[in-house]
Structure formats: C-alpha cells, structure tokens
Amino acid sequence: MRYQASHSVTCDVSPAQVYALISDSRRWPELLEPCEAVTVLSSDASSEHIELSAQVNGERMTWQSKRRFRPEVFGVETTVVQPMKLVAAMTTSWRVVALNALQSVLVLEHDYDLCDDVTGQVEGVSTRSEAAVFIETAIDRNSTVELGNIKAAVERAALSPAAVEPSRNQHLRHSIVCDAPADLVYGLVRSTDSWPTLFDACVGVRVLEATPDSELVRVEALQDGRTVSWDTRRTYHDTIRRVDYQLLVPMPLVESMSGQWRVLQLDSRRCLLTVDRTWRMLPDVTRIRPGIHTVTEASAFVRAFVDGNAGAEMIAIRALAESGTEALTSTTSRYFLPHPADRVYGVLADVAGWRKILPHCESLDVRYDDGTHQEFTMDVQAGDDVETFRSVRFCDAQTLTITYFQPEPPPAMTRHTGSWEVRAVEGGSEVVSRHTAVLGPAAARAFGTNDVRRLKGRVREQLERNSGLTVDACDTWLRTNPDGGTSGTSADA
C-alpha cells in the first residue's frame, strides 16, 4: 500500500528566492528545526547525494537521499536510497508555484511505502497500522514546522537591511472572477464616468482628449490622506476586451507606469478580470514625501498603495457587475507588532477569551469552534449604541490567515466580508486587515447623510477603528503574557 501526504505554505517572496533555499541543503540544520545534520556525500550541477539526520516524533533518525534539481520549474525531486526506520521506500517533491511577481506557494509532497515487518525498529510500534500512524504523524509535524521555518527565513531575508537594494522596476498583477458576462465587465473597465463613486480612492476624473479608441484622462486620488493626480493615456481594444494604459504624468515617487486591463470570458455568465501594473521608481526620492528617504522605502510605499487600491478596485467592479450596486467600500490596513507571527495569529484565531481583553466587546456567544471553522455572535460598543453581528470564519494556521463573512452584519451594512493575514517580518509581524462592505439603508440614518461617498468614508473609518482596537488588544495581551496563556481578541470586529 502506498501512502501520500501534501503540505504547502504561502511565501511573500518570489519563487526564485524560495527555490534558492530549498535547493541549498547545507543550510537546513540552521533553519529547519527538526533537522540536526546534513552531509553532502557527492554533488554536481544538477543533483546531490546527502545524508540527513533529523528528529522524527522525538527519535533521531538518519537516512540518505538523492536529490535532482529542477530549476526550470523551481522544483527538487528526491529519492530516499537508504530510508529511515519503518519506511521501505520514499520519494518527495518540492515545488514553488508563482502566485505573482512577489508571492509564491511552496508545496512539499511525500510518496512512501512501509516495511512489511516493522517489529523492533521503533519502541512502541509493532504493527503496520501503528507504523502508518507513526510516520504519518511525523511527516505532518515535521513538514508543517519546516515549511513555517522556510517561510520565515525567506521573508526575513527579503526584508533584511543587508538584502540587495530592490530593483527600481516593479510589477503587480491582480485578478478576480466575476459572475457576470464579459462584455458587461469590460464596459465598466472601459468607462471612467463612474470611477469617483465606484473607487473609494478616486475623487475626480476628467477626460482631456478623446478619440474612438483612446482617451487622455486626468485622475485625482487620495494617497495616504493626500490628494495626488496623474494623467493616463488609455487605449481600447474592444474586440479582445483589453485596455492598455500609460501614465504620462506619473504619481509622486514614480518615474513611469503602464499596464493592461483584460477581461477573459470563461463562459456566457462568468469572466476573469485581470490588471497588470508595471512601474519604475525615481532614482532620487528624497524631499518628495515626509518619512521617505530611500528607493526601498518609496518602493514599499508605492507597492502598498497600488496593491491596496487594485484589490479594492477589483472588488468594486465585481460588485457593480454582479449586483448593480455602487454602495460598496473596502479598506486594507497594515500594522506592525513586535511579536512572532505564529503567536499573533494564535491570539487572532482564539475565540475563548475575547471579551476579557477586547475593549469594545460587550458580549460573545460562540456557536461553533473546531479550531478551523468558527461561528459566533458578538455585541460591540459603537459610539453610544451597541451593535450585534454574526460572523462565520475559516482559520488557516498553515498560512496564518483568517477569512470571514457576516451573514448578519452590523445595521449600517447589508454585507461584510474580510480577512486577517499575519506575515513574519524583521523584528516581529505584519498584520494585514481587509474589509469589504456594502452599505445598507440604515447607514444614512446612522451617519446623518445621504451622500454615498461620505457614507463610505464613515463606514471605512469605523471598520479601520475596530481593526486598530483589535490589533492594539492583541499587542497588549502578548506584552503582558509573554509566556502564553489563554488569549482573546475579535479578529473581525
């Protein structure tokens, strides 16, 4: 009988950076917690023969493997030639799959068979069924730890001050599936008329020049609370549903920017919307924006701005195409905490003690929680009122991500979804909070205005405030409980 296992982790670096680490077995003892020693017995440009010692369910085991490097697919194929105890044969496969230019998924797969006679090899294991549980548990435990170690190492190296200065050339791609016909979605992308009401960051659009297949457009947008503007030349390819654009007068800190919107038909009712953005940073970014002195700092600022706006734009276009509403807003907030990523995630994912540490939590009723799937009802203080909502969450400890939706959102919203993501960075963790909300009729009564743009701003302010309170509570708890203990915070209040 053959046994198989698959584990994966998302890394916020390029595939090449992850591949460089998994192909360098000499670094494993210093990086991978279960690994104790690696000896390279022989090697050439495309392969190596190594002897590896590691902890396997608390027992030190040694085995030999032949590894073949597959740089063309960012992969390593391994055959265990002298297996560990209880194992008759084993192969493993490492693959790094690109999500975009700066994100990748690392996949580790095991394919193995057990010895026919396992008696006497490991204390307490005398049958094949016991051996199967022993090896399955060991692979799951070691793979999870090792992938987490690799993720932390490559992301730490990418953000280290000693890292190579980033290229001035940058690129991002975003995509989303829309449950709407391709022509409808393309029409929304092509037209700039609705941008100020559709896109939260956009405060004005003016067409300066127009021909049947192109426009010169001046865009005004909010960038970290400041109004900035740029001129964009948009060229339309209606037959293939593509819009090319180039910023003739770029946004601050950027020397040039261009890109493409594409709408790809999946079937008569669904399509894939993608947008590529490519830009080049200015060689000298000093004295342009307070607090930004280097290309590294400027690149991080522009990338965060483009990434946040692009995600919000995609969601807004999909919402308008699918439900015909412009009363949708989204926001992304990033926070730094001087704590390990797994501990931060642990507090955000633990529903047991939220009320005792979250300042705006009035009451909490946990209806279901198995550590991965959660459902609860919560009362929170909102000004002079108490609001009630019901949330359903999915917690992924492997990627340190929590996604949720609220079947019963607060009164000002008819829909609310979002996520938390914790990333390891130098000196601690980055916490990314994302919210998407559709305004309801009660929003106008709650905030005393019928202006959709102002209502969106007020809802975003409230969501960001609650996210900030949650992160602050998480920070306070980890500072006052450095050795662990019951945690509690509302990850989507």
ABEGO torsion letter per residue (X at the ends): XBBBBBBBBBBBBBAAAAAAAAABAAAAAAABAABABBBBABBBAABBBBBBBBBBGGBBBBBBBBBBBBAAAGBBBBBBABBBBGBABBBBBBBBBBABAABBBBBBBBBBBBBABABGABBGBABAAAAAAAAAAAAAAAAAAAAAAAAAAAAAAAABAABBBBBABBBBBBBBBBBBBAAAAAAAAABAAAAAAABAABABBBBABBBAABBBBBBBBBBGGBBBBBBBBBBBBAAAGBBBBBBABBBBGBABBBEBBBBBBABAABBBBBBBBBBBBBABABGABBGBABAAAAAAAAAAAAAAAAAAAAAAAAAAAAAGBAABBBBBBBBBBBBBAAAAAAAAABAAAAAAABAABABBBBABBAGABBBBBBBBBBEABBBBBBBBBBBBAAAGBBBBBBABBBAABABBBEBBBBBBBBGEBBBBBBBBBBBBAAAAAAAGBABAAAAAAAAAAAAAAAAAAAAAAAAAAAAABAAEEBBEBBAAX
